[in-house]
Amino acid sequence: MDTETDNLLRGIILIVLLFAFLGMVAWAWSKKRKKDFEFMGELALDDDDKTHISTQKASQSTTQTTKITEG
């Protein structure tokens, strides 16, 4: 490949990666994710019993979802 083609390819890759990065930033800072992030932020401060129970509930929910989608 010649230099012009290399530079064009690098430019296209740069633009694609820039938009991917901006999309991830927008997703992470969206208001829809706030509730999830607040929950995860409080996990470190919760008692072990509460954390264990919430982890079990999340695990059961995932298992039920998997059974529904498989069945």
DSSP file (Angstrom, degrees, kcal/mol; ACC not computed):
  #  RESIDUE AA STRUCTURE BP1 BP2  ACC     N-H-->O    O-->H-N    N-H-->O    O-->H-N    TCO  KAPPA ALPHA  PHI   PSI    X-CA   Y-CA   Z-CA
    1    1 A M              0   0    0      0, 0.0     2,-0.1     0, 0.0     0, 0.0   0.000 360.0 360.0 360.0 148.3    0.0    0.0    0.0
    2    2 A D     >  -     0   0    0      1,-0.1     4,-2.1     4,-0.0     5,-0.2  -0.370 360.0 -99.2 -89.7 174.7    1.2    3.5   -0.6
    3    3 A T  H  > S+     0   0    0      1,-0.2     4,-2.5     2,-0.2     5,-0.2   0.859 119.0  54.3 -63.5 -39.5    1.4    6.3    1.9
    4    4 A E  H  > S+     0   0    0      1,-0.2     4,-2.2     2,-0.2    -1,-0.2   0.911 109.9  47.1 -64.0 -41.9   -1.9    8.0    0.9
    5    5 A T  H  > S+     0   0    0      2,-0.2     4,-2.5     1,-0.2    -1,-0.2   0.895 111.5  51.6 -66.5 -40.2   -3.8    4.8    1.4
    6    6 A D  H  X S+     0   0    0     -4,-2.1     4,-2.5     2,-0.2    -2,-0.2   0.926 111.4  46.8 -61.0 -45.7   -2.1    4.2    4.8
    7    7 A N  H  X S+     0   0    0     -4,-2.5     4,-2.2     2,-0.2    -2,-0.2   0.887 112.0  50.4 -66.2 -38.5   -3.0    7.7    6.0
    8    8 A L  H  X S+     0   0    0     -4,-2.2     4,-2.4     2,-0.2    -1,-0.2   0.928 111.6  48.3 -64.0 -44.5   -6.6    7.4    4.8
    9    9 A L  H  X S+     0   0    0     -4,-2.5     4,-2.5     1,-0.2    -2,-0.2   0.907 111.5  49.8 -62.5 -43.2   -7.0    4.0    6.6
   10   10 A R  H  X S+     0   0    0     -4,-2.5     4,-2.4     1,-0.2    -1,-0.2   0.894 110.7  50.7 -62.5 -39.7   -5.5    5.5    9.8
   11   11 A G  H  X S+     0   0    0     -4,-2.2     4,-2.2     2,-0.2    -2,-0.2   0.909 110.7  48.0 -64.4 -42.8   -7.8    8.4    9.6
   12   12 A I  H  X S+     0   0    0     -4,-2.4     4,-2.4     2,-0.2    -2,-0.2   0.923 112.4  48.7 -64.7 -44.1  -10.9    6.2    9.2
   13   13 A I  H  X S+     0   0    0     -4,-2.5     4,-2.6     1,-0.2     5,-0.2   0.905 110.2  52.6 -61.9 -41.0   -9.8    4.0   12.1
   14   14 A L  H  X S+     0   0    0     -4,-2.4     4,-2.3     1,-0.2    -2,-0.2   0.921 110.2  47.2 -60.3 -45.1   -9.3    7.1   14.2
   15   15 A I  H  X S+     0   0    0     -4,-2.2     4,-2.3     2,-0.2     5,-0.2   0.918 112.4  49.5 -63.8 -44.7  -12.8    8.4   13.4
   16   16 A V  H  X S+     0   0    0     -4,-2.4     4,-2.1     1,-0.2    -2,-0.2   0.928 113.4  45.8 -61.6 -46.1  -14.4    5.0   14.2
   17   17 A L  H  X S+     0   0    0     -4,-2.6     4,-2.5     2,-0.2    -1,-0.2   0.862 110.5  54.1 -66.6 -35.9  -12.5    4.7   17.5
   18   18 A L  H  X S+     0   0    0     -4,-2.3     4,-2.6    -5,-0.2    -1,-0.2   0.932 110.7  45.4 -62.8 -45.6  -13.4    8.3   18.5
   19   19 A F  H  X S+     0   0    0     -4,-2.3     4,-2.2     2,-0.2    -2,-0.2   0.868 111.7  52.7 -67.0 -35.4  -17.1    7.7   17.9
   20   20 A A  H  X S+     0   0    0     -4,-2.1     4,-2.1    -5,-0.2    -2,-0.2   0.926 111.1  47.1 -64.0 -43.5  -16.9    4.4   19.8
   21   21 A F  H  X S+     0   0    0     -4,-2.5     4,-2.3     1,-0.2    -2,-0.2   0.935 112.5  48.2 -62.9 -47.0  -15.2    6.1   22.7
   22   22 A L  H  X S+     0   0    0     -4,-2.6     4,-2.4     1,-0.2    -1,-0.2   0.863 110.1  53.4 -63.6 -35.3  -17.8    9.0   22.7
   23   23 A G  H  X S+     0   0    0     -4,-2.2     4,-2.3     2,-0.2    -1,-0.2   0.903 109.2  48.1 -64.9 -41.4  -20.6    6.4   22.6
   24   24 A M  H  X S+     0   0    0     -4,-2.1     4,-2.5     2,-0.2    -2,-0.2   0.886 111.6  50.1 -67.1 -38.1  -19.3    4.6   25.6
   25   25 A V  H  X S+     0   0    0     -4,-2.3     4,-2.0     2,-0.2    -2,-0.2   0.929 111.6  48.0 -64.9 -44.5  -18.9    7.8   27.5
   26   26 A A  H  < S+     0   0    0     -4,-2.4     4,-0.4     1,-0.2    -2,-0.2   0.898 112.9  49.0 -62.7 -40.3  -22.5    8.8   26.7
   27   27 A W  H >< S+     0   0    0     -4,-2.3     3,-0.9     1,-0.2     6,-0.2   0.921 111.7  48.6 -64.1 -44.5  -23.7    5.4   27.7
   28   28 A A  H 3< S+     0   0    0     -4,-2.5    -2,-0.2     1,-0.2    -1,-0.2   0.846 116.4  42.1 -67.0 -33.9  -21.9    5.5   31.0
   29   29 A W  T 3< S+     0   0    0     -4,-2.0    -1,-0.2    -5,-0.2    -2,-0.2   0.359  87.4 120.7 -95.8   5.8  -23.1    9.0   31.9
   30   30 A S  S X> S-     0   0    0     -3,-0.9     3,-1.0    -4,-0.4     4,-0.5  -0.333  72.2-121.8 -70.2 153.9  -26.7    8.5   30.8
   31   31 A K  H >> S+     0   0    0      1,-0.3     3,-0.7     2,-0.2     4,-0.5   0.761 108.8  67.0 -67.3 -24.9  -29.4    8.9   33.3
   32   32 A K  H 34 S+     0   0    0      1,-0.2     4,-0.4     2,-0.1     3,-0.3   0.823 101.8  47.7 -64.4 -30.5  -30.6    5.3   32.7
   33   33 A R  H <> S+     0   0    0     -3,-1.0     4,-2.5    -6,-0.2     5,-0.2   0.585  87.9  87.7 -86.8 -11.7  -27.4    4.0   34.2
   34   34 A K  H <X S+     0   0    0     -3,-0.7     4,-2.5    -4,-0.5     5,-0.2   0.899  86.9  50.6 -57.7 -45.2  -27.5    6.2   37.3
   35   35 A K  H  X S+     0   0    0     -4,-0.5     4,-2.0    -3,-0.3    -1,-0.2   0.911 112.2  47.2 -61.1 -43.9  -29.6    3.8   39.4
   36   36 A D  H  > S+     0   0    0     -4,-0.4     4,-2.5     1,-0.2    -1,-0.2   0.915 112.8  48.6 -64.0 -43.5  -27.3    0.9   38.6
   37   37 A F  H  X S+     0   0    0     -4,-2.5     4,-2.3     1,-0.2    -2,-0.2   0.878 110.0  51.6 -67.4 -37.0  -24.1    2.9   39.4
   38   38 A E  H  X S+     0   0    0     -4,-2.5     4,-1.5    -5,-0.2    -1,-0.2   0.917 110.9  49.0 -64.4 -41.6  -25.5    4.1   42.7
   39   39 A F  H  X S+     0   0    0     -4,-2.0     4,-0.8    -5,-0.2     3,-0.3   0.937 113.4  45.7 -61.5 -47.7  -26.4    0.5   43.7
   40   40 A M  H  X S+     0   0    0     -4,-2.5     4,-0.5     1,-0.2     3,-0.4   0.849 110.0  55.4 -66.4 -33.3  -22.9   -0.7   42.8
   41   41 A G  H  < S+     0   0    0     -4,-2.3     3,-0.3     1,-0.2     4,-0.3   0.816 107.7  49.1 -68.2 -30.1  -21.3    2.2   44.6
   42   42 A E  H >X S+     0   0    0     -4,-1.5     4,-1.3    -3,-0.3     3,-0.7   0.615  89.5  82.9 -84.4 -12.6  -23.1    1.3   47.8
   43   43 A L  H 3< S+     0   0    0     -4,-0.8     3,-0.4    -3,-0.4    -1,-0.2   0.884  88.6  53.1 -58.8 -39.1  -22.2   -2.3   47.7
   44   44 A A  T 3< S+     0   0    0     -4,-0.5    -1,-0.3    -3,-0.3    -2,-0.1   0.783 111.9  46.0 -68.0 -25.5  -18.8   -1.6   49.2
   45   45 A L  T <4 S+     0   0    0     -3,-0.7    -1,-0.2    -4,-0.3    -2,-0.2   0.638  94.8  95.1 -92.1 -16.2  -20.5    0.2   52.1
   46   46 A D  S  < S-     0   0    0     -4,-1.3     2,-0.0    -3,-0.4    -3,-0.0  -0.288  84.9 -96.7 -73.2 159.4  -23.2   -2.4   52.8
   47   47 A D     >  -     0   0    0      1,-0.1     4,-2.2     4,-0.0     5,-0.2  -0.342  34.3-113.2 -67.3 158.0  -22.9   -5.1   55.4
   48   48 A D  H  > S+     0   0    0      1,-0.2     4,-2.7     2,-0.2     5,-0.2   0.865 115.5  56.0 -63.0 -35.9  -21.7   -8.5   54.1
   49   49 A D  H  > S+     0   0    0      2,-0.2     4,-2.3     1,-0.2    -1,-0.2   0.933 109.5  44.8 -63.1 -45.6  -25.1  -10.1   54.9
   50   50 A K  H  > S+     0   0    0      1,-0.2     4,-2.7     2,-0.2     5,-0.2   0.907 114.5  49.3 -64.7 -41.1  -27.0   -7.6   52.7
   51   51 A T  H  X S+     0   0    0     -4,-2.2     4,-2.3     2,-0.2    -2,-0.2   0.910 110.5  50.3 -64.7 -41.8  -24.4   -7.9   50.0
   52   52 A H  H  X S+     0   0    0     -4,-2.7     4,-2.1     2,-0.2    -1,-0.2   0.910 112.2  47.6 -62.8 -42.4  -24.6  -11.7   50.1
   53   53 A I  H  X S+     0   0    0     -4,-2.3     4,-2.5     2,-0.2    -2,-0.2   0.926 112.6  47.9 -65.6 -45.1  -28.5  -11.5   49.9
   54   54 A S  H  X S+     0   0    0     -4,-2.7     4,-2.2     1,-0.2    -1,-0.2   0.860 111.4  51.4 -66.6 -33.5  -28.5   -9.1   47.0
   55   55 A T  H  X S+     0   0    0     -4,-2.3     4,-2.3    -5,-0.2    -1,-0.2   0.897 110.0  49.5 -67.6 -39.7  -25.9  -11.2   45.2
   56   56 A Q  H  X S+     0   0    0     -4,-2.1     4,-2.8     2,-0.2    -2,-0.2   0.917 110.9  49.5 -64.2 -42.8  -28.1  -14.3   45.7
   57   57 A K  H  X S+     0   0    0     -4,-2.5     4,-2.5     1,-0.2    -2,-0.2   0.915 111.7  48.3 -62.5 -42.6  -31.1  -12.4   44.4
   58   58 A A  H  X S+     0   0    0     -4,-2.2     4,-2.2     2,-0.2    -1,-0.2   0.893 112.3  49.4 -64.3 -38.8  -29.2  -11.2   41.3
   59   59 A S  H  X S+     0   0    0     -4,-2.3     4,-2.4     2,-0.2    -2,-0.2   0.909 111.7  48.0 -66.4 -42.3  -27.9  -14.8   40.7
   60   60 A Q  H  X S+     0   0    0     -4,-2.8     4,-2.7     2,-0.2    -2,-0.2   0.895 110.8  51.7 -65.1 -39.7  -31.4  -16.2   41.0
   61   61 A S  H  X S+     0   0    0     -4,-2.5     4,-2.2     2,-0.2    -2,-0.2   0.908 110.8  47.7 -63.2 -42.0  -32.8  -13.5   38.6
   62   62 A T  H  X S+     0   0    0     -4,-2.2     4,-2.4     2,-0.2    -2,-0.2   0.902 111.8  50.2 -65.0 -41.2  -30.1  -14.4   36.1
   63   63 A T  H  X S+     0   0    0     -4,-2.4     4,-2.4     2,-0.2    -2,-0.2   0.912 111.0  48.7 -63.9 -42.8  -30.8  -18.1   36.4
   64   64 A Q  H  X S+     0   0    0     -4,-2.7     4,-2.2     2,-0.2    -1,-0.2   0.899 111.2  50.1 -64.9 -39.8  -34.6  -17.5   36.0
   65   65 A T  H  X S+     0   0    0     -4,-2.2     4,-2.4     1,-0.2    -1,-0.2   0.903 110.4  50.2 -64.2 -40.9  -33.9  -15.4   32.9
   66   66 A T  H  X S+     0   0    0     -4,-2.4     4,-2.3     1,-0.2     5,-0.2   0.908 110.3  49.7 -64.2 -41.1  -31.7  -18.1   31.5
   67   67 A K  H  X S+     0   0    0     -4,-2.4     4,-2.4     1,-0.2    -1,-0.2   0.894 111.1  49.9 -64.9 -38.7  -34.3  -20.7   32.1
   68   68 A I  H  < S+     0   0    0     -4,-2.2    -2,-0.2     1,-0.2    -1,-0.2   0.928 113.7  44.3 -65.9 -44.3  -37.0  -18.6   30.4
   69   69 A T  H  < S+     0   0    0     -4,-2.4    -1,-0.2     1,-0.2    -2,-0.2   0.837 117.2  45.5 -72.3 -30.5  -34.8  -17.9   27.3
   70   70 A E  H  <        0   0    0     -4,-2.3    -2,-0.2     1,-0.2    -1,-0.2   0.867 360.0 360.0 -77.1 -36.0  -33.7  -21.6   27.0
   71   71 A G     <        0   0    0     -4,-2.4    -1,-0.2    -5,-0.2    -2,-0.2   0.458 360.0 360.0 -81.4 360.0  -37.2  -23.0   27.5
